[in-house]
């Protein structure tokens, strides 16, 4: 009980940062599990949509009880746009991972904070602080440094899908921030349902064989269901660009997991740039929490 009281005493900055950080820690093994799985792309998309959809839907029904449908309708047009954007970036992420190396995908996704800062300034009139702009500029420069080396691989489709994913993440964060007075989790749930429904038309086989019986459910629960709940809530407490800054942690940690297990080695540029990203995020988050 004392722990819950302590959580309630946290400032909005601390709550948002904690939610975003925990979410990203859960997400980091995601790309490794995708690499270890043998299931084809559309089958994976189906399970990544269907399993989180039913799990979180049951949780929301239990939480809202008779008010669930009211909560679903309360998302409004913002929720509709969120569902569309959420569905698209879920699909493009998997297609990107399947068509380029992990580091390349995650590096491209790392530019989401710059996009969300710009969108937040335009649509929400939330002009980022000087500290946030400095953090964004430094991390974006590090991402460009990593990506410059990756361009030589020529993975055009994978890179394009990763860019669309980053744009979707930025749009999602801004939409959530614009509707922080309402719960958009029902809209996110519908987004997962749309992903499963879309993939259903292209799935060649639903069979899970061998270790896929472990990898796929683990991925869907630990790396998808839990994090997307936390990431949907976090922007209600902190600005969109700050939430997306935490995604930069995955830029370096994701490739490290893949490197340690299946020996897909990140380049020297990824290691150097990723180190800069992590240090910058750590300093930025510490200063924001200290100020709050």
Backbone bond lengths (Angstrom), bond angles and torsions (degrees), N, CA, C in turn:
res aa  C-N    CA-C-N  psi(-1)  N-CA   C-N-CA  omega(-1)  CA-C   N-CA-C  phi
1 X - - - 1.463 - - 1.524 111.16 -
2 X 1.360 115.32 -39.23 1.466 119.69 -179.88 1.516 111.35 -62.67
3 X 1.347 116.42 -34.07 1.473 120.37 -179.95 1.522 110.21 -64.62
4 X 1.346 117.04 -41.44 1.463 120.58 179.85 1.523 110.24 -65.78
5 X 1.353 116.96 -37.18 1.456 120.14 177.45 1.520 110.50 -64.25
6 X 1.359 115.62 -38.76 1.467 119.93 179.33 1.520 111.10 -64.60
7 X 1.352 116.57 -39.97 1.459 120.76 178.77 1.523 110.73 -64.43
8 X 1.329 116.52 -37.59 1.463 120.47 179.62 1.517 111.84 -67.73
9 X 1.335 116.44 -24.27 1.455 120.69 -179.24 1.528 113.11 -83.39
10 X 1.327 116.86 -6.61 1.456 120.12 179.61 1.523 110.27 -69.80
11 X 1.331 116.48 148.73 1.460 121.15 175.05 1.524 108.99 -73.28
12 X 1.329 117.06 166.48 1.459 120.97 177.71 1.522 111.10 -59.45
13 X 1.337 116.54 -39.56 1.460 120.99 179.01 1.522 110.71 -61.14
14 X 1.327 116.29 -43.73 1.455 120.69 -179.35 1.530 111.74 -68.47
15 X 1.337 116.80 -41.25 1.472 120.73 178.66 1.532 110.70 -62.44
16 X 1.333 115.88 -49.16 1.457 120.20 -178.67 1.514 112.25 -62.17
17 X 1.329 116.65 -43.58 1.464 120.94 -179.75 1.526 111.13 -65.52
18 X 1.331 116.86 -40.69 1.461 121.03 179.44 1.529 111.14 -64.75
19 X 1.331 116.87 -44.92 1.464 121.38 179.26 1.528 110.95 -61.07
20 X 1.340 116.00 -45.72 1.464 120.51 -178.44 1.527 111.15 -65.99
21 X 1.332 116.43 -40.95 1.466 120.60 -178.51 1.520 111.06 -65.46
22 X 1.328 117.77 -47.53 1.470 121.32 179.91 1.529 110.46 -61.84
23 X 1.340 116.48 -40.55 1.462 120.89 179.24 1.519 111.41 -59.09
24 X 1.329 116.48 -45.54 1.466 120.31 -176.81 1.520 111.50 -69.96
25 X 1.335 117.36 -34.92 1.467 119.73 176.61 1.528 110.51 -61.38
26 X 1.333 117.09 -39.11 1.462 121.04 177.09 1.533 111.14 -68.76
27 X 1.328 116.82 -31.97 1.464 120.73 -175.72 1.533 112.38 -76.00
28 X 1.328 117.77 -30.26 1.471 120.61 -169.29 1.534 115.61 -54.09
29 X 1.360 120.93 -34.64 1.481 118.28 178.42 1.533 112.71 -79.66
30 X 1.327 117.98 -0.85 1.467 121.54 -173.75 1.524 111.88 -56.64
31 X 1.326 116.80 -50.27 1.469 119.75 -176.47 1.529 111.66 -65.09
32 X 1.317 116.93 -32.54 1.468 120.23 176.54 1.521 110.34 -64.34
33 X 1.332 117.21 -45.88 1.463 120.83 -179.67 1.531 111.09 -65.15
34 X 1.341 115.98 -34.41 1.468 119.28 175.85 1.522 110.04 -63.03
35 X 1.345 115.92 -44.05 1.463 120.89 179.54 1.538 111.73 -64.69
36 X 1.337 117.00 -37.42 1.458 120.79 -177.14 1.522 112.26 -75.27
37 X 1.330 117.17 -22.52 1.461 121.28 -177.83 1.525 110.74 -77.32
38 X 1.317 116.18 144.11 1.459 121.88 179.62 1.521 112.82 -102.14
39 X 1.324 117.40 -4.42 1.453 121.31 -178.60 1.523 110.35 -67.13
40 X 1.337 117.25 145.03 1.461 120.13 -177.96 1.533 111.29 -70.15
41 X 1.334 115.72 164.40 1.459 122.78 -170.01 1.526 113.36 -53.64
42 X 1.321 117.99 -51.00 1.459 120.64 -174.34 1.519 111.49 -72.31
43 X 1.325 116.98 -31.39 1.461 119.76 175.00 1.514 110.90 -65.27
44 X 1.340 115.35 -41.08 1.453 119.83 177.56 1.526 111.06 -63.97
45 X 1.327 116.45 -43.30 1.458 120.31 178.54 1.523 111.25 -60.88
46 X 1.336 115.83 -39.44 1.465 119.32 179.54 1.527 110.48 -60.60
47 X 1.325 116.67 -49.57 1.466 119.89 -178.03 1.535 111.72 -67.26
48 X 1.341 116.79 -37.37 1.471 120.23 179.05 1.530 111.52 -68.59
49 X 1.329 115.97 -20.05 1.453 119.19 174.91 1.511 111.89 -91.86
50 X 1.339 116.83 -47.30 1.463 122.07 -172.51 1.526 113.35 -70.00
51 X 1.342 118.36 -48.56 1.465 120.44 -176.70 1.532 112.45 -63.06
52 X 1.353 119.81 -51.29 1.468 119.23 176.29 1.530 112.35 -61.45
53 X 1.344 116.62 -34.67 1.459 120.38 179.51 1.523 110.76 -58.14
54 X 1.315 117.09 -51.73 1.466 120.26 -177.08 1.533 112.11 -71.21
55 X 1.331 117.40 -38.87 1.459 120.44 -178.66 1.534 111.92 -64.23
56 X 1.334 116.18 -51.88 1.463 119.80 -177.40 1.529 110.82 -72.93
57 X 1.339 117.11 -31.70 1.465 120.49 176.36 1.525 110.57 -60.35
58 X 1.329 116.95 -44.56 1.462 120.84 177.68 1.528 110.96 -61.55
59 X 1.346 115.24 -40.06 1.464 119.71 178.36 1.520 112.05 -63.40
60 X 1.328 116.33 -42.55 1.464 120.33 179.78 1.518 111.95 -68.03
61 X 1.325 117.06 -39.51 1.467 120.53 177.94 1.523 110.19 -63.09
62 X 1.329 116.01 -40.22 1.464 120.44 177.61 1.525 110.47 -65.56
63 X 1.335 116.38 -38.74 1.470 120.89 -177.32 1.531 111.58 -72.61
64 X 1.347 116.08 -47.37 1.470 120.62 -176.05 1.530 113.40 -86.45
65 X 1.339 116.10 -25.17 1.468 121.86 -176.89 1.530 110.64 54.51
66 X 1.321 118.44 -121.52 1.457 121.33 -175.75 1.535 112.86 -70.82
67 X 1.326 117.04 -13.77 1.463 120.92 -177.24 1.529 112.31 -91.66
68 X 1.339 117.02 5.51 1.461 119.78 -175.49 1.527 111.95 -59.95
69 X 1.315 117.42 -47.60 1.468 120.13 -177.38 1.529 111.11 -66.22
70 X 1.321 117.20 -31.92 1.465 120.48 174.61 1.527 110.06 -65.51
71 X 1.336 115.84 -40.77 1.468 120.30 178.08 1.523 110.76 -64.92
72 X 1.331 116.47 -36.98 1.460 121.09 179.11 1.526 111.16 -66.14
73 X 1.326 116.65 -42.26 1.466 120.96 179.58 1.524 111.56 -72.92
74 X 1.334 116.30 -26.29 1.460 120.88 -176.36 1.526 113.38 -70.79
75 X 1.330 117.78 -13.01 1.473 119.73 -178.85 1.525 111.25 -67.75
76 X 1.340 117.22 -24.17 1.467 120.97 175.93 1.518 113.50 63.62
77 X 1.349 114.65 -162.22 1.459 120.35 -179.35 1.524 111.86 -67.18
78 X 1.336 116.34 -29.91 1.468 119.27 176.16 1.516 110.05 -60.30
79 X 1.327 116.09 -41.55 1.454 120.88 178.56 1.517 112.78 -66.11
80 X 1.330 116.41 -35.28 1.470 120.25 178.04 1.525 110.22 -64.14
81 X 1.336 116.17 -46.92 1.465 120.12 178.75 1.532 110.93 -64.48
82 X 1.325 115.20 -36.37 1.463 119.82 178.83 1.528 110.31 -64.64
83 X 1.326 117.07 -43.10 1.469 121.66 178.51 1.521 111.00 -58.60
84 X 1.335 116.48 -44.30 1.464 121.13 -179.27 1.530 110.93 -64.66
85 X 1.326 116.11 -50.28 1.466 120.96 -178.69 1.524 111.00 -63.63
86 X 1.332 115.75 -42.14 1.461 121.31 179.95 1.525 111.17 -61.48
87 X 1.319 116.77 -42.43 1.466 121.64 179.71 1.522 110.97 -63.72
88 X 1.327 115.93 -45.55 1.470 120.52 -176.97 1.520 111.54 -61.96
89 X 1.338 116.94 -47.56 1.470 118.01 -175.40 1.527 111.55 -72.36
90 X 1.337 118.72 -23.93 1.462 120.85 173.17 1.522 111.00 -66.58
91 X 1.318 116.20 -41.21 1.466 121.64 -179.10 1.529 111.08 -71.04
92 X 1.330 116.51 -47.00 1.467 120.01 -176.94 1.524 112.53 -66.88
93 X 1.335 116.96 -28.56 1.463 120.07 178.72 1.527 111.04 -62.26
94 X 1.340 116.43 -48.84 1.470 120.52 -178.89 1.523 110.69 -65.67
95 X 1.332 116.85 -42.19 1.469 119.77 179.05 1.520 110.31 -61.63
96 X 1.335 116.82 -38.14 1.466 120.95 178.95 1.528 111.07 -64.62
97 X 1.336 116.77 -48.67 1.467 121.13 -179.67 1.530 111.06 -58.29
98 X 1.335 116.35 -35.79 1.464 120.51 -177.74 1.527 112.31 -78.44
99 X 1.340 118.06 -10.74 1.467 120.41 -175.30 1.522 114.42 -123.03
100 X 1.316 117.07 9.79 1.460 120.30 174.60 1.522 107.81 -159.28
101 X 1.328 118.23 176.98 1.455 119.13 179.78 1.526 110.73 -78.71
102 X 1.323 116.17 159.14 1.460 122.72 -174.92 1.521 112.11 -58.80
103 X 1.333 116.41 -44.99 1.461 120.03 -177.79 1.525 111.12 -60.45
104 X 1.319 116.59 -40.67 1.460 120.79 -178.77 1.530 110.99 -62.97
105 X 1.335 116.54 -46.00 1.464 120.59 179.04 1.515 111.50 -60.63
106 X 1.329 116.64 -48.50 1.461 120.42 -175.64 1.519 112.29 -69.40
107 X 1.318 116.33 -31.50 1.461 119.68 176.70 1.524 110.57 -66.24
108 X 1.316 116.44 -43.14 1.464 119.77 178.13 1.527 111.64 -63.01
109 X 1.334 116.15 -41.39 1.461 120.72 179.30 1.527 111.22 -63.52
110 X 1.322 115.79 -26.35 1.459 120.13 -176.96 1.531 114.12 -66.08
111 X 1.329 117.62 -12.25 1.465 118.30 178.72 1.531 111.64 -82.97
112 X 1.330 117.71 1.58 1.470 121.69 178.70 1.528 113.45 -55.52
113 X 1.362 120.00 -39.77 1.466 118.65 179.03 1.528 113.59 -58.56
114 X 1.336 117.04 -40.52 1.463 119.54 178.31 1.522 110.28 -62.70
115 X 1.331 116.22 -43.23 1.454 119.91 179.58 1.526 111.91 -64.77
116 X 1.343 117.37 -44.56 1.463 120.31 -178.26 1.521 111.60 -68.82
117 X 1.340 117.68 -32.09 1.459 120.35 177.18 1.522 110.50 -65.08
118 X 1.328 115.57 -42.41 1.466 120.41 178.70 1.525 110.40 -66.29
119 X 1.333 116.55 -46.77 1.464 120.49 179.66 1.526 111.51 -64.61
120 X 1.328 116.07 -39.58 1.462 119.99 178.41 1.524 111.92 -64.22
121 X 1.329 116.03 -38.43 1.461 119.62 178.01 1.522 112.23 -67.44
122 X 1.356 115.95 -37.41 1.467 120.77 -178.08 1.523 112.09 -74.27
123 X 1.339 116.30 -49.69 1.462 120.44 -171.24 1.529 114.11 -95.28
124 X 1.328 117.99 -28.47 1.461 120.33 -176.95 1.521 113.20 -108.50
125 X 1.340 115.82 -5.34 1.463 120.98 -178.07 1.536 111.31 58.02
126 X 1.343 116.14 28.85 1.466 121.28 177.23 1.534 108.50 -98.23
127 X 1.308 115.25 85.73 1.463 119.99 -178.98 1.526 108.82 -70.95
128 X 1.335 118.11 120.31 1.470 120.32 -179.16 1.521 112.10 -59.33
129 X 1.320 115.60 147.99 1.456 120.59 177.62 1.528 109.52 -69.18
130 X 1.327 115.62 166.71 1.467 119.80 179.61 1.523 110.80 -60.77
131 X 1.345 116.58 -39.38 1.473 120.32 179.46 1.529 110.68 -61.83
132 X 1.345 116.02 -42.58 1.462 119.46 179.89 1.518 111.00 -66.16
133 X 1.339 116.94 -41.40 1.470 120.20 178.74 1.526 110.91 -62.63
134 X 1.330 116.06 -41.01 1.463 119.56 178.76 1.524 109.94 -62.89
135 X 1.359 116.18 -44.53 1.464 120.67 179.08 1.523 111.10 -61.68
136 X 1.320 116.28 -41.54 1.467 120.53 -179.68 1.525 110.83 -65.70
137 X 1.326 116.60 -44.03 1.462 121.00 -178.93 1.532 110.68 -63.68
138 X 1.347 115.91 -44.58 1.468 119.66 -179.88 1.522 111.37 -63.96
139 X 1.348 116.51 -47.21 1.458 119.75 -178.32 1.525 111.85 -67.82
140 X 1.345 116.27 -37.78 1.457 119.30 178.31 1.526 110.61 -65.19
141 X 1.338 116.60 -37.31 1.466 120.75 177.29 1.528 110.35 -64.07
142 X 1.349 116.01 -40.29 1.461 120.46 178.67 1.528 110.38 -65.91
143 X 1.336 116.48 -39.54 1.462 121.02 178.10 1.526 110.20 -63.53
144 X 1.332 116.87 -43.62 1.464 120.98 179.03 1.527 110.23 -61.77
145 X 1.334 116.54 -38.72 1.458 121.98 179.20 1.529 110.39 -61.99
146 X 1.340 116.93 -42.41 1.463 121.44 178.37 1.524 110.80 -69.37
147 X 1.330 115.18 -44.66 1.460 120.26 -174.24 1.527 111.97 -67.59
148 X 1.329 117.13 -31.32 1.468 120.94 179.72 1.523 110.43 -57.75
149 X 1.327 116.38 -39.37 1.464 120.51 178.37 1.527 110.75 -71.21
150 X 1.350 116.82 -36.08 1.465 121.12 -176.56 1.526 112.66 -71.87
151 X 1.322 117.39 -23.39 1.464 120.89 -178.47 1.521 112.38 -58.87
152 X 1.319 115.91 -29.58 1.455 120.09 -176.99 1.530 112.63 -67.61
153 X 1.342 116.82 -14.66 1.465 120.22 179.70 1.526 111.66 -74.07
154 X 1.330 117.38 -24.16 1.453 121.47 176.51 1.520 115.05 72.01
155 X 1.328 117.53 26.58 1.465 120.88 179.53 1.526 109.71 -86.98
156 X 1.326 116.72 74.82 1.458 122.11 -171.63 1.522 112.16 -64.42
157 X 1.343 117.88 -48.19 1.463 120.68 -178.19 1.525 111.66 -61.86
158 X 1.321 115.99 -47.26 1.460 120.31 -179.94 1.520 111.86 -61.54
159 X 1.339 116.26 -41.87 1.460 120.56 179.72 1.532 111.54 -65.72
160 X 1.323 116.19 -41.19 1.461 120.76 179.69 1.528 110.99 -64.10
161 X 1.332 116.85 -43.48 1.460 121.15 178.67 1.529 111.03 -64.06
162 X 1.334 116.76 -36.80 1.467 120.75 177.72 1.529 110.75 -66.61
163 X 1.336 116.69 -37.90 1.466 120.72 177.96 1.524 110.66 -64.37
164 X 1.336 116.96 -41.05 1.465 121.05 177.58 1.527 110.13 -65.17
165 X 1.336 116.36 -38.16 1.465 120.48 177.61 1.522 111.05 -62.08
166 X 1.321 116.84 -44.15 1.464 120.84 178.82 1.519 111.30 -61.65
167 X 1.324 116.09 -41.73 1.463 120.58 177.86 1.529 110.44 -62.62
168 X 1.335 116.20 -42.05 1.460 120.57 178.54 1.513 112.36 -62.75
169 X 1.330 117.46 -41.52 1.465 121.23 177.83 1.523 111.31 -61.89
170 X 1.327 116.00 -41.27 1.469 120.24 179.29 1.525 110.84 -64.96
171 X 1.319 116.27 -44.87 1.476 121.13 178.64 1.523 110.16 -62.22
172 X 1.336 116.64 -43.40 1.464 120.77 179.68 1.522 111.78 -57.87
173 X 1.332 115.53 -48.24 1.459 119.90 -177.49 1.524 111.71 -62.55
174 X 1.318 116.77 -40.64 1.468 120.70 179.92 1.529 110.88 -68.40
175 X 1.330 117.03 -39.95 1.466 120.90 178.34 1.529 110.90 -62.37
176 X 1.332 116.49 -43.17 1.463 120.39 179.25 1.527 110.04 -63.90
177 X 1.314 115.48 -43.16 1.474 120.03 -179.31 1.527 110.45 -63.66
178 X 1.329 117.33 -35.86 1.462 120.81 -178.52 1.522 111.88 -72.11
179 X 1.334 116.41 -19.90 1.468 120.28 -179.04 1.526 110.10 -121.28
180 X 1.321 117.23 42.64 1.457 120.30 -175.11 1.529 113.06 -69.95
181 X 1.340 117.04 -8.16 1.459 120.58 177.21 1.526 111.96 -87.26
182 X 1.329 117.01 -0.98 1.460 120.65 -179.85 1.519 110.46 -134.94
183 X 1.310 116.19 161.60 1.455 122.81 -178.02 1.524 109.76 -92.75
184 X 1.336 116.67 115.36 1.459 120.87 179.97 1.530 112.77 -96.29
185 X 1.329 116.67 6.82 1.464 118.72 176.99 1.531 112.23 -58.54
186 X 1.343 118.89 -40.25 1.473 117.87 176.66 1.527 112.23 -59.17
187 X 1.338 117.54 -34.98 1.465 120.82 177.79 1.522 110.51 -68.26
188 X 1.346 116.62 -38.25 1.456 120.67 177.31 1.526 110.88 -64.60
189 X 1.327 115.17 -38.49 1.465 119.81 177.58 1.529 110.39 -61.70
190 X 1.318 115.62 -44.24 1.467 119.48 178.30 1.528 110.40 -62.47
191 X 1.333 115.95 -34.32 1.463 120.28 177.59 1.521 111.35 -62.38
192 X 1.326 116.20 -42.77 1.467 119.94 177.34 1.526 110.60 -63.81
193 X 1.328 115.56 -39.49 1.457 119.35 177.44 1.522 111.90 -62.72
194 X 1.330 115.99 -39.22 1.472 120.58 178.47 1.519 111.42 -65.31
195 X 1.339 116.83 -38.03 1.464 120.81 177.58 1.524 110.22 -60.82
196 X 1.341 115.99 -47.38 1.467 120.47 179.94 1.522 110.88 -62.92
197 X 1.321 116.50 -42.28 1.463 120.85 -178.94 1.521 111.36 -65.09
198 X 1.345 116.81 -41.87 1.461 121.39 179.37 1.525 110.60 -64.83
199 X 1.351 115.80 -44.52 1.472 119.95 -178.40 1.517 111.43 -66.55
200 X 1.322 116.70 -27.99 1.455 121.88 -176.99 1.536 112.60 -55.64
201 X 1.331 116.79 -31.67 1.464 121.09 -177.78 1.537 112.84 -75.54
202 X 1.341 116.51 -13.67 1.467 119.51 -174.91 1.525 113.68 -118.41
203 X 1.342 117.44 -6.51 1.462 120.93 -176.40 1.528 110.79 -64.47
204 X 1.330 115.44 131.15 1.465 120.64 177.75 1.522 111.06 -91.26
205 X 1.345 116.27 -33.44 1.459 120.31 179.81 1.528 109.77 -154.26
206 X 1.325 115.70 139.66 1.468 121.23 177.25 1.528 111.57 -96.44
207 X 1.310 117.39 -0.73 1.468 121.74 -174.20 1.520 111.42 -67.27
208 X 1.332 115.30 135.43 1.464 122.18 173.38 1.524 106.56 -113.02
209 X 1.319 115.95 113.73 1.453 120.49 -175.59 1.516 111.49 -113.22
210 X 1.328 116.08 149.00 1.455 121.21 175.46 1.519 113.39 58.27
211 X 1.333 115.35 -130.50 1.463 120.62 -176.16 1.533 113.03 -72.05
212 X 1.340 116.70 -12.30 1.469 119.28 176.04 1.527 111.24 -62.08
213 X 1.332 116.74 -24.05 1.455 120.99 177.03 1.529 111.23 -65.35
214 X 1.338 116.10 -21.53 1.470 121.56 176.85 1.524 110.40 -99.38
215 X 1.334 115.96 -48.96 1.462 120.60 -174.02 1.529 113.48 -61.35
216 X 1.318 117.27 -47.47 1.464 120.41 -173.95 1.530 112.48 -66.75
217 X 1.359 119.75 -50.29 1.469 118.64 176.78 1.530 113.00 -61.74
218 X 1.349 116.54 -39.38 1.465 120.10 178.90 1.518 110.76 -61.82
219 X 1.322 116.14 -44.00 1.458 122.27 178.04 1.527 111.17 -60.64
220 X 1.314 116.26 -46.50 1.471 121.04 -174.98 1.523 112.56 -66.98
221 X 1.335 116.58 -34.63 1.470 119.86 -178.22 1.523 111.27 -86.40
222 X 1.341 116.47 -56.05 1.458 120.41 -173.15 1.521 113.02 -74.96
223 X 1.332 117.04 -41.54 1.464 120.34 -172.60 1.526 113.77 -96.99
224 X 1.343 117.16 -11.24 1.468 119.79 -177.49 1.520 111.69 -120.03
225 X 1.339 117.62 -60.51 1.466 121.37 -173.08 1.530 112.64 -62.47
226 X 1.327 116.75 -54.26 1.472 120.10 -176.96 1.533 112.17 -64.56
227 X 1.355 119.14 -49.69 1.462 119.01 -178.40 1.525 114.27 -62.14
228 X 1.349 117.93 -38.56 1.460 117.10 -174.19 1.529 111.34 -71.57
229 X 1.346 116.98 -24.33 1.466 119.66 172.72 1.533 109.60 -67.09
230 X 1.332 115.65 -46.72 1.464 120.34 -178.18 1.525 112.01 -66.37
231 X 1.343 116.81 -41.14 1.461 121.08 -179.00 1.527 111.07 -69.08
232 X 1.328 117.04 -28.72 1.460 120.31 177.66 1.524 111.25 -71.52
233 X 1.334 116.57 -30.68 1.470 120.96 -178.26 1.521 112.16 -84.95
234 X 1.333 117.44 -36.41 1.472 122.26 -172.23 1.529 114.87 -53.08
235 X 1.357 120.52 -44.33 1.468 120.03 -178.08 1.532 114.37 -66.66
236 X 1.318 117.70 -6.08 1.459 119.59 174.24 1.530 110.30 -74.31
237 X 1.334 116.58 -16.12 1.467 121.10 -176.24 1.524 113.91 -112.41
238 X 1.341 117.14 -29.18 1.461 120.36 -179.58 1.524 108.98 -134.04
239 X 1.348 118.17 157.14 1.461 121.40 -179.01 1.526 113.17 -58.83
240 X 1.340 114.76 154.57 1.464 121.75 -175.15 1.523 112.38 -57.15
241 X 1.352 116.96 -42.64 1.463 118.25 -175.44 1.519 111.57 -67.40
242 X 1.339 118.22 -26.82 1.458 121.05 178.43 1.525 110.73 -73.19
243 X 1.330 116.95 -38.25 1.465 120.49 176.11 1.526 109.72 -61.39
244 X 1.325 116.34 -46.34 1.460 119.80 -177.67 1.522 112.66 -69.00
245 X 1.341 117.31 -22.97 1.465 119.01 175.81 1.527 110.49 -60.32
246 X 1.338 116.92 -34.53 1.456 119.70 -179.42 1.524 111.58 -66.18
247 X 1.332 116.88 -25.71 1.459 119.79 178.53 1.522 111.25 -64.55
248 X 1.321 116.69 -19.62 1.459 119.46 178.64 1.526 111.26 -65.87
249 X 1.348 116.58 -23.54 1.464 119.48 175.98 1.529 110.94 -58.82
250 X 1.322 116.08 -36.62 1.460 119.90 -179.55 1.520 111.37 -68.70
251 X 1.334 116.21 -25.22 1.460 120.64 -179.35 1.520 111.60 -58.18
252 X 1.328 116.62 -35.66 1.463 119.08 -179.96 1.518 112.25 -101.69
253 X 1.341 118.20 -38.57 1.462 120.35 -176.42 1.523 112.10 -71.17
254 X 1.349 117.52 -36.95 1.462 120.76 178.66 1.527 112.39 -57.74
255 X 1.340 118.24 -54.51 1.469 119.64 177.72 1.529 113.65 -61.38
256 X 1.340 117.64 -30.52 1.463 119.95 179.50 1.524 110.74 -65.78
257 X 1.357 117.13 -43.66 1.468 120.19 176.98 1.535 110.22 -59.23
258 X 1.337 115.75 -44.39 1.459 120.36 -179.13 1.522 110.49 -64.58
259 X 1.323 116.85 -40.04 1.458 122.10 179.24 1.528 111.18 -64.16
260 X 1.339 117.59 -44.72 1.459 121.59 -176.92 1.527 112.64 -66.11
261 X 1.337 116.22 -35.47 1.464 119.66 -173.33 1.526 113.06 -94.16
262 X 1.329 117.77 -47.50 1.475 119.17 -175.66 1.532 112.81 -115.90
263 X 1.334 116.00 10.18 1.466 121.76 171.83 1.529 113.71 63.62
264 X 1.342 118.43 28.24 1.465 120.92 171.47 1.523 106.40 -84.41
265 X 1.335 116.00 92.47 1.457 121.20 -168.27 1.529 112.54 -74.46
266 X 1.337 116.47 132.45 1.469 119.61 173.13 1.522 108.97 -74.94
267 X 1.304 115.99 154.08 1.464 120.02 179.80 1.523 110.12 -75.73
268 X 1.335 115.38 167.72 1.460 120.72 177.18 1.528 110.10 -60.69
269 X 1.350 115.69 -36.50 1.464 120.47 178.87 1.535 110.96 -62.42
270 X 1.328 117.35 -38.07 1.461 121.01 178.35 1.523 110.85 -66.12
271 X 1.309 116.69 -41.15 1.463 120.81 -179.77 1.525 111.04 -65.71
272 X 1.339 116.71 -45.76 1.465 120.35 -179.43 1.528 110.84 -67.19
273 X 1.326 116.15 -50.23 1.461 120.20 -179.40 1.511 112.04 -63.43
274 X 1.335 117.84 -40.62 1.462 121.48 178.89 1.514 112.45 -63.44
275 X 1.336 116.49 -37.28 1.463 120.36 177.72 1.525 110.80 -63.38
276 X 1.326 115.94 -42.19 1.469 120.72 177.45 1.524 110.26 -61.27
277 X 1.332 116.19 -41.89 1.463 121.48 -179.03 1.527 111.17 -61.94
278 X 1.323 116.99 -48.36 1.463 121.03 -177.53 1.527 111.20 -63.92
279 X 1.332 117.16 -43.69 1.457 120.91 179.23 1.525 110.72 -62.49
280 X 1.323 116.42 -43.10 1.468 120.82 -179.63 1.527 111.04 -63.42
281 X 1.340 116.96 -44.90 1.461 120.63 179.04 1.523 110.61 -62.17
282 X 1.318 116.36 -42.90 1.466 120.32 -179.77 1.519 111.89 -60.29
283 X 1.339 116.47 -47.37 1.468 120.60 -179.87 1.521 110.55 -65.28
284 X 1.335 116.83 -44.49 1.470 121.17 -178.69 1.527 111.29 -61.40
285 X 1.324 116.93 -46.84 1.458 121.49 -178.56 1.532 111.06 -64.98
286 X 1.323 116.08 -40.71 1.469 120.22 179.17 1.528 111.28 -61.97
287 X 1.340 115.96 -44.11 1.468 119.60 -179.50 1.524 111.88 -66.52
288 X 1.339 117.23 -37.96 1.469 120.40 179.54 1.520 111.06 -68.01
289 X 1.334 117.28 -42.59 1.464 121.01 179.65 1.526 110.53 -68.34
290 X 1.327 116.96 -39.54 1.463 121.01 178.53 1.528 110.03 -62.42
291 X 1.324 116.83 -40.60 1.457 121.20 -179.53 1.530 111.29 -66.03
292 X 1.353 115.91 -37.76 1.466 119.55 -178.33 1.520 111.71 -71.69
